[in-house]
Amino acid sequence: MLAGLLFVLAGLPKFVAHDVDLAEFVRYGLPPSDLLVYLVGALEVSAGSMLLVGIATRLAALGLAANMIGAMATAGIQVGGWFHLGVAPALLVTMIFLLWAGPGRASLDHLLARRLARGTADRSHVPPVDREATP
């Protein structure tokens, strides 16, 4: 959950302080693209929120892992520093772990899977309806 919160907090400034983040993207060697900043922000906020509630955990982790690879390949190389070369790799490892392990027991993914399995098990004792025998 902490990783999800970190991504949401990192993504919000891309909307509320857009010009600052756009200048940072240019500093990292990326083209001056408002769209790119908004897309990265949307990914961080949406996928981070998905991790917070535990829905589509693996999909969110995949997108955020790609985001961290991009962050290390741009900001990490151009600027360096403890965040880009310390926090970003740690978040990448966390996303790889979530890809492997999947959602935890407190996640909506786990709750939905359990309910779906229970619903399937509840219906397993009901005999199928023979529609040809019904008048």
N, C-alpha and C positions, 0 to 999 in steps of 0.2 A: 504494500500500500504506500509505503514511503516513496518508492520509485515513481508511482503514479502521481503522487502529489508534487514531486520534483519536476516532472514533465509538465504538469499543468502550470506550475509557477514559472517555468521557463518559457512556456508558450504564450502566456497572457501578455507580456510586454510586446510581443510581435504585433499586437493589435492596439494596445493603449500607448505604447511609445514606439510606434512603427518607424518613424524617421531615424531614431537611434539605432534600432536593430537593422534597418536597411543600410546605414553607414557601416555597421559592424560586418554585415555580409560582404560589402564591397571591400572592406579591410582584409577579409579572409580570402580575397581573390575571386569572389563570385561576381557575376554581372549585376548591375544595379536594377533589380527586378522586384517591384512591389509584389507581384504575384508569387514569386518564390518565397518571400518572407511570410506572406499570408498562408501559403500552403504548408510551410514548415510549422507555423504557429497552429494551424488547424490540426495538423497531425499530432503535435505535442499535446494540445488541449483535449482533443477527442480521444486519442489512444490512451493518454494519461488518465482521463476520466474513466475509460473502460477498465483500466487496471484497478482504479480505486474501488469500483463496484464489483469487479471480477466478472465482467461479461466479455465474451470473445477474447479471452486472455491471450491465447496463442497468436491470434491475428494482430492484436494490439502490440504484443511483444515483437512480432516480426517487423512491423512498421517502425517501431521505435529503435530496434536494433539497427536497421538500415539508416535511420536518422543519426544514431551515434557514430556509425562508420563514416557517414558524411561529415559530421562535426569534427571528428578526429583528423580526417583527410584534408579538411580546409582550415578550420580555426586551430586545430592542434599543430599543424605544420607551419602555418603563417604566424601565429601568435604564441603558441605554447601555453605555458602557465599551468597552475595546479588544477584548474577546472577542466580545461580541454585535454590535458594529459593525465589527469587523475580521476576526476569524477566521471567524465565521459566513458573511459574504459571500464570503470566499475559498473556503470549503468549498462554498458554493452554486455558485460558478463552476466549481470542480473537478467537482462532480456533473453540471453541464450539459455539461462537456467529455466526461465518461465516457458520458453519454447519446448524445452525437454520435459519439464515436470508438469506443466499445465497449471490449471487453477487450483487453489487451495480449498479446504473444506468450507471456509467462510464465504466463498465466492458465489455469485449468482449462477455461474456456469455449473458449479457442483450441485447447487440446489435444484436447478432445472433438470440436470441429468438424473438426479435421484428421483424427482417427481415423474419424469418420463419413464424411467425404469419401473417405478412402482405402478404407474398407469398401465404399462404393457403387461406387467405381472398380474395385475387385477383382472385384465381381460383374457388372460390365458386359460381360465377355467370355464369360460363361456363357450358353449359349442357353436360352431358356425351355423348360420341360417341357411337352410336349404330352400332357395327361392323357387325351385321347380316344384317342390312338394306343396307349396302354399297356393291355395286357390285364388 
